[in-house]
Amino acid sequence: MQIPIFSLFGETEAFPDVVHCERIWDRARLHDWVIAPHRHRDMAQLFVMRRGSAEVCIDGETEMMRDGEFLFLPAGFVHGFKFGMGSEGLVLSFPLSILSGVASAFGDMAHHLSRPFRRRAGERVAELAGQIHHAFRDPGHFRAGLLVALSQALLISVAEIAARGGQAAEPLARRRMLEFERLIAQNMDKGWGTADYASALAVTPGHLSRICRMATGQGASRHIETVLMTEARRLLAFTRLHVAEVGYRLGFDDPPYFSRRFRLATGETPSAYRARFNG
């Protein structure tokens, strides 16, 4: 069975905004309260259940989400929902540029946000989610900056809850995937390809691509490209580096080639993408 990969559920176009926020009611009722299994390649999500319940299936494991709980879902995990009719809450979607921007500044935060988990929301998470929902609908002059700041505060709060609750041991394939991603982060400026990373991990390129495809739905070379373009988005959004310097930091010696690759991956030029955050 082919698992579809969406930007938002049912949508294959590029991520539509700085972040995205919608009510569970708005989308779930259009699908008879059932969201079929799918995955997201370039974003993480937070589901905040205000009223009602949902049967959640994540990578084949089923659990219940109830009133006052949240579910954090990193990119790449296959998930589907059967919501109780009339359930209400928020679905917040964060492009990986937002997630990597805050995770890179706070030590092991990326580790705590590497696995799905469900917890009681608490006052802070519920309040920040509500503020994001309000800011998302407000066309204020500094809307993009406010959404980024609130999203970072919310993700930090969620990571703190994960850190307090501990994490289950990772399966071997997931540990290999996390190590692969760590190596990509450490060697972005070197122009490494799949064979280089496979050698560093002491596996064959084919095996690395199989691990990667199981975790993300894409082979190793495509995943390397995705991570590089995610970091490009982060640097364009949150630094003042010249576009050419962003490319150099990601192993592109030819600035026009970097710009073409970025536009092919995102549908926007680097300058147009940066303008979304500085408007």
Salt bridges, closest charged atoms under 4 A:
GLU11 OE2 - ARG27 NH2 3.30
ASP17 OD2 - ARG143 NH2 2.72
GLU22 OE1 - HIS20 NE2 3.10
GLU22 OE2 - ARG27 NE 2.54
ASP26 OD1 - ARG23 NH1 3.83
GLU63 OE1 - ARG118 NE 2.56
GLU69 OE1 - ARG118 NH1 3.10
GLU88 OE2 - ARG23 NH2 2.46
ASP108 OD2 - HIS112 NE2 3.36
GLU160 OE1 - ARG124 NH1 2.91
GLU170 OE1 - ARG115 NE 3.54
GLU179 OE2 - ARG182 NH2 2.24
GLU181 OE2 - HIS223 NE2 3.39
GLU225 OE1 - ARG261 NH2 2.27
GLU231 OE2 - ARG234 NH2 2.74
GLU245 OE2 - ARG249 NE 3.45
GLU268 OE1 - ARG276 NH1 2.79
